[in-house]
Amino acid sequence: MTDPLASVIILGWGGEPCITACLRALRRQTYPVVEVLVVDNGSPDRTAEIVETDYPEAKLIRTGRNLGVAGGNNVGLRAANATSWP
């Protein structure tokens, strides 16, 4: 049996102080089939640039404006490839 894909959605707004630590931790995890999606919810800081430059394995989604927690997470859910629990 193959391991199912796990989608990790990180919603960011003003996440520059913590995005590096978060993505470094995800690089160290050992589950074999993971996609990481970072939804930049219109951040006023460098969150998206950090992801784009230093974490190319993460899929960066720029919403262009703050959609709120539910709206930003819904964007991430629509882009995620994991479909259900096994």
Order of alpha helices (4+ residues) and beta strands (2+ residues): beta-alpha-beta-alpha-beta-alpha
